[in-house]
């Protein structure tokens, strides 16, 4: 059926108006030849297809008016099987054009010579009249199409949209609103907003006659569950007159998830960004890429600093979940008392000091995506049970809550510890170990892949001088040999620290020589501690900032240039100056 069928009631009414006004029988067909509106003898053919109407076909193709004076004898009637016994004596045909396309034809037909006479002597005024009716139908089609188009747009947005007239009667209720509140648009449209959504923001906006933005609200869905939303209610006005209001809302959890994804500085870490050409690292990358698109749980093992999180991110980026969140949590860096609420969230009133509206945990934020449990061997036993339930039943329960919340996440776990030994010591659950160890991936330490050291040095050296705004000419032969021959107990992370250290201390326009390398690379003593390294790094940063201020000045413009050279924001520069008490 064509577009005319969508306004069939209007089409039939127009046919009857024409017939009554002009005292002739009227037929309106769509571009497929289906009778959409008819009067008199033709009415019995409503919604039937008239493929034999050659005149209508001509008008539809040409989009021009046509006057038929001699039915059966005109050249357009030559193919008609009924041309010798045509029941018509004459006709006027007018196209219904919508945006340059003929969507149908209005025809006035006669069955007697008297009716034909009336048609022909009044053809100018009759054509003018049915032309206006054709324009009216074209406008109706355009309106219907536009309404359908707008509805499609409104239904496609991720926000819930509810619109009301000035009296609070719902006029629009989009698909997201249906899904969020569990109420169909058929049951909502035409009802008062207070009946469908008690205490709604839109009702408040209409009552106060002002728009309200970014307000947190709690509504009940059709099941009686409380849904926390962030909502906006905007008044619709025509000059001083209020016509109604529109409320748009998003579930708070979705906003938190989006904010977390944007603020977590996720980068598309594909496997080609993992630096290394050695046989062992290529083998690990090949294995990881093969299972990336699977939903199986992965356990990544390896010494600290080998790049376990980098591999986890690469697996996520190559998976079917790549467009969803990747959320990493270090199980050993968060106190046991906080880890449970971080992972599973909490309901309102769960504990003193808790957010009164509750808070989603990492598993909820990562729904449809990936959760990376780093240092999973440090997780306390009572939480291991809850992780096991996530893996087995795909549900979590917030702290202080009683409702099971379904979650669809892939878990990638990592540890530098020997989980088998922890299982034997009863420090790690055996059932959880087997659940996590579905796909084991071991990343070899840097000392076992010396071929990767030169490639990593080259990559890291291309990174740090740009960040620090320095022009370093490279490494001396002796410095390179020292870097290549070191055993790197801290793996890639230690190598990265060493290059950063050297770039910090090497003067501009010089090569990095032995004297600028970290002392632990050449000293026979134990490697420098993390605290000592941090202090030395901070000292080099202080000297770098003081030197830049002395050379470039302390004006706002100078500080903007310094920040630009260092590859940091002006606000970060000011934070560093305050941190080191540099005037």
N, C-alpha and C positions, 0 to 999 in steps of 0.2 A: 504494500500500500504506500502511496505517496504522501506528501505533506498535508494535502487536503483532508486526508482521512483523520488526521490528528485534531481537526476542527470540524468534524462531520456534522455536529449539531448546528453550528453556525452556517455551514454550507446549505443544509436543508432549509434553515430559516430564510436564507437569502433567496433560494429558489422559490419558496412560497411567496416572499415579498414581491419578487419580480412578476410572478404569475398573477398575483392579485392586482398589482399596479398596472400591468400592461395587458391583462386579459389574454395572455398567451401561455402555452405550456413551455416549461423550462426544464432543461437538463444541464447538470454540471458534472463533468468527468475529470478525473485526475490524469496525469501524463501517461499512466499505464492503461488508460481506457476504462477504468472502473467507474461506474456511476456512483457518485458520492451524494448528490442531491437531485431530486426530480419531483415533478408534479403531474397530475392528470394521468393520462394513459401510460406515461413512462415510469411512474412511481413504482410499479411492480418490479422494475429492473434494478432497484437500489442495491448497491454493493455487488453487482454482477459485472463481469468484464466484457466490454464491447469491442472486440478486436476487429469487427467489420466496419467500424465508423471511420471510413477513409478521410472524410472531411475533417473530423477532429484530429486525426493524425497529422494532416497537412498544417492545421492551425498551430498544433503543438510544436512541430518542427520549424515552422516559419516564424512563430510568435507574432502573427499578424491577424487582423480581423478578416472575416470572409462572409460574403453574401451569396447564398445558394438560391438561384431563381428557378432552375430546371433540374430537379433531382432525377437521377437515372441517365440524363443526357450529358452531364458535365464530364469532362475528361477524367476528373478525379473519381468518378463513379464507374469507370470502365472495368475495374477489377472486382467490383461488387457483384456477388452472385444473385442479389435481389434487385438489381438495377431496373429490370423490366417490371417488377411489381413493388416498387418503392412505396412505402406507406406515407412518406413525407411529401408535401407539396412545395415546401420552401424552408429557409432557415437563416438565422443570423448567428454568427459564431464570433466570440470575443475571447482572446487569450488572457489567462491570469498569470502575469509575469512577476516573478519574485527575484530581485537582484539579477535581472537579465536572463533568467531561465524561466521557461513556460512550465508551470506546475499543473496546469489544467485549462479547461475551456468552459465558458458559459455559453449555452446555445438556446436560442428561442426558435421553436419549430412550429410549423403549421401542418395540419392534416386535411384541411379543406381549401378550396380556392378562395373562399371568403377570408379565412385566416391568413392565407398567403398575401392577399391584397392588403390586409391591415399591416402585415409585416413590412411589405415593400414600400408602401407609401409613407410609413413612419420610421423607415430604417435609420435615418439620421438621428432622430430623437431617441429611438430605442437603443441604438448602439451607444449613444452618449450616456444613457441611464445604466445599461449593463456594464459600461466601462467603469462607472463609479462603483458599482457593486464588485467588479473584479479588483479594483484598487483596495476596496474595503477588505476583501478576502486576503489579498496579498499582505496587507498590514497585519491582519490577524495571524497569518502564517509566520510573518517576521517576528511578531511578539511571542508567539508560541515557541519558535525556534530559539529566540533570545532567552526566554525563560528557561528552556531546557538547557541551553548553553550555560547560563549562569548557575543553574542547579548543579550541573556537572562540575563546574569550577568550585562551587561551595562545598560539594561533597568530596572533592579531591584534596582539600586542605587538611593538614594534620590537626588543626585546632577544632574544638567543638564550636559550632556557630548556632546561636539561638537569636531570632529576631521577633520583636513584638510591635504591635501598633501602639498608639498613644494610650489606649485603654488597658494595655497589658495582655492582649490576646496574641497568642503565638502565631506568627505568619511564616516562620522558617525554622527548620530543625534539621541540621545536616547529619550526614552519615556518622561523623565522629561523635557528635552529641548523642546519637542513638547508641553507639557502641560504648561510650563512656558511662552513660546513665542507665543503659539497659531499657530505654523507652523508644518505641517506634515513632517515626514522624507522623504516621497516620493517627496515633493516639494522642500526639502532642499538639499538632496544628489545629487551631480553632479553640483550644482550651486556654484558660487564663494561666499566666505564668506561675502564679502562687499555688495553683493546684498541681502543676507538674513539677516545679522546683520551688518548694517553700523556702523563704528567706533568700531568694535569688538576688544576685547583684544587680540584675537588670531591673527588678522591681524597685530596688533601692534607688537606682539611677533615675527612674521615671518619677518616683515620689519626690526626690530632692531636686529634680530637673537639672541635673549636672552629670557630666561624664565622670567615670571612676576608673582609674588605671592601676594595674599591677597590684591588685588586692588578693590576699590569700583567703580562700573560702573553702568551706567543707560542705559538700552536698551528699545526700544519700542516694545510692543507685536503687534500681528496682528490687534488689535482694536485701536492702536495708543496710548494706555495707557503707561505711563512710569513705568518701573519696576526697582527698586533698587536692585542690586546684589553685592555679594562679589565673586570675580572671580580669578582663577589661570589659566595661560596659560603656558604650558610646551612644550619645543621643543623636537622633537623626532629626534635623530641623530644616524648615523652609522659611528662611528669614526668622521672624520672631516666633513662628508656630512650631511646636514640637510634634513631629509625625510619628515618632516611636523610638525604639532603641535596639541596639545590637550588642549581644554579649559574646565574647570569644574567650575560650578557656582552654588551658592545657594542664594535664595532670602534673603535679609537682615533681613526681618521680622522674618523668620524662625530661623535665627541664634540668633537674640535677644531673641526669645521665648525660644530656647534651653538653652541659657546662663542664662536667668532669672530662668528657672526651676532648673538648676543645682546650681545656686548661692543662691537660696531662701531657701536652706537647708530643702527641703521638706522631711518629714518623713512619712512612711506608718502608719498613725494614725488610726488603726482599733479600733473597739468598745471595744475589749478586753484590749486595753491600757488605757481606761478610768477607773480610779480607783474608786471603790465604790461597796458595797454590799447591800446598803439599798434598801428597796422596791421602794422608789420614784425614785432613780437614775436608777435602773433596768428597771423600767417602761419607763423612757425617752429613755434609750438605745434601748429597744425593739421597741419603736415607730420609732425612727430614723433609725434603721436598716431595718425596713419594707419598708420605703419610699426611701431608699438610691438609689435603682436602677431605680427609677422614674426620670423623667426630670422636675417634678413640682418644682415651686419656694417655698422656705422655709423661714420662719421668726422665728429666734431663739430669745427668750426673756429671761431675767434673770439679776440679779444684776451683777455689775462689779466683776470680779474675779471668776465667777462660771464655766468658761471653755467653753464659747460659741464658740470660734474659734476651740478649741479642738474637739468639736462635729461637727463643719462644716468640718474639715479635715477628721474626721472619716467617715462622710457621703460621701464625695468625694472619699475616698479610697475604699469604699464598692460599689461605683457606676460603671456604664459602662464607665465612663469617667476617671477612676482611672489612666490610663497611660498618660493622658493629663494634662496640667498645672492646678494647684490650685493657684490662685493669690488672695491674701488678701490685702485690702486697708482700712485704717481707715479714714472714712469720716470726723471725728472730729479732726484729727491730721494734716490735710493738709489745708493750707489757701485756702479760696474760690477761689482766683484768679488763683491758680495752680491746683485745684482739677479737673476742666474740662479737661485740657490738659493731666493730669495724667490718667484720665479715658478713654478719647476718642482720645488722641493723637493730633497731629497737622500737617498740610501740610507745605511745604517749604514757608518761608516768612510770616508765620501767625502772627508773632509779633517780635519786636526787640529782638535780642539775641537768637532767635529760631535756632535750627539746620537747616542749609540751605537745607538739604535733607528731612526735616520732621522727625517725630518720631511716631511710633505706640503707642497707649494707652493700658491700662490694658485689655480692652475688646478684642482687636486684639491679644494681647499676650496670652490670655486665650482661644482663639478659640478652640472649641471642648472640652474644659475643664470647670472649675468652677470659678466664680468670687464671692469672699466673701466680701460683703459690711458691714464692722463692723461699729457700731455706725451710722447706716443709718438715725437715727432721727436728726443728726446734719447736714445733707445735705441741702444746700440752695435750695430754691424753684425753681429757674431757672434751676437747674440741675436735679431736680426731674422729670421735663417734659421729659428730654432726657433719663432718666432711664426708664420711662414709655414707651417710643418709642422702646427701646431695647426689653422690655418684650412683646410688642404688635406686632412689625414688624420685630424683629430680625435683625435690621440694626443700624449702627452708622454713624456719620459724624464727621470727624476730625475738630478741630478748624481751621478756615481759609479755609476749604475744601468745595467742592460742591457735591462731589460724595458720594452716599450711599454705605457703605461697609457692606456686610452681615456678621453676626457673629453668631456662634452657641455656646452659653454658657448657663450654668445653673447658676442662681443667688441664692445665699444663703445670706440673710440679717440678721443682728443681732442688737439688741439695748437693753440698760438698761432702756430706757425711756418708758413711756406709750404713744404709738403712737395714741391711741384713743383720749387722752387729747390734744395731739399736733394737731390732725385733727380739734377738736372743737375750738382750739385757732387759726386755720388757719395757723399754722406753718408747717403743713405737708399735702400734697395733699391726699384727700380722695380716689381718683381713684387709686393712687399709693399704698396706704395702702392695699386696697383690692387685688391688683395685687400681692403684696408681701406676704400677709397673707393667701396664698393658703393652705400651710401646717404649722400650728403654732406649735412650740415646745418650752415649757417653762422649763428652768432648775432651780430646786429649790435651794434656798440658803443653805449654809453649816449648818446653825443653825437648819434647818428643817430636817436634816438627820445626827444626831449625831453619828449614828452607823458607818458612813463612816470615822469619824475623826481618830480612831486608825489605820485603814487600810492606810489612806493617810499619817499619821505620819511615819508608817513603810516604805512605799514606798519612801517618801522624805528623810528619814534618810539613806536609802540605796544608795541614789544618791549623796548627797553633800560631805560626807567624801572622797569619791573616787575622786571627782573633785578637792578637796583641798589637797589631799595627806595626809590626817590625819587618825589616828586610834582612833575613839571615841567608847567607850565601851557600850554606850546606854543612856537611860534616868533613872533618879531616879524616884521612885514611886511618889514623890511630884510633880516633873516636869511634869510627864505624866498626873497627875490629873489636874494640872493647864491648860495644853493644851486641855484636854477633856472638861473642864468646861467653857472655854472662849466662848463668843457668836460669834466670828469671823465675824464682820461686813464687813470685806474685803474678806470674803469667802476663796476659796482654794488658791488664790494668796497671801492673808495675811498669811495663814498657811505656805505656801512655804517660804515666807520671814522670818517668825519666826524661822523655822528650819534652814535656811541658816545663820541667825544671830547667833543662838545658836552654830552651828558647828564652825563658825568663832571664837567665843570667848572661847569656851571650849578647855582647854589644851589637848595635845596628851595623850593618854592612860588613860583618865578620863571619867567619866559619866557626861552627861549634867544634871546639877542640877538647882534649881530655880535661882541661881545667874547669870547663863549664858543665861537665857531666856530674850527676849526683855522686857524692863521695862513696856511697855504699857499693858502687859498681867496681871500684878498684881497691877499696879497703879490705883487708883480710878480716876485719871485725864483722860482727853480725850486721845484717841489713838494717838500715835506718828504720826507726819505728814510725808508725803512721803519725803520731803526735809531733815528732821532730820534723817529719816531712811537711806537715801542715804549717808549722811555725816558720820553716824556711821559705815555703811558698808565699806565706803572708808577708814576710819581710821583703821578698823580691817584688811583691805587688805594691808595697808601700813605697819602695825606692822608685819603681816605675811611675807611680802616680805623682810623686814629688818632682821627679825629673820632667814629666810632661807639663805640670803646672808652672815650673820654672821657665821652661822654654816657650810655652804657648800663652801663658798668662792665666788670670783667674776670673776674667769676665765671663758672662753667660755664654757669649758667642764662642769664647775659647774653650769653655767646658763642653759645649756641644760638639766642637771639633775633636776634643780629646775622646769623648764618648764614642764618636763615629770611628775614630782610629782604633779604639779598643774593641769595637764590635759590640758595644753594650748601649743601653738606653741612658739618657741623661739622669733619670731618676735612680737607676742602678749606680751610676757614677757618684751621685750625691750620697747614697747609702754607704758606699765604700769609704768616701771621705769622712763621713760621720763615724763609721766603724773604727777607722784608724786614727781618728781625731786629727785629721790633717786640715789645717786652717787655710 
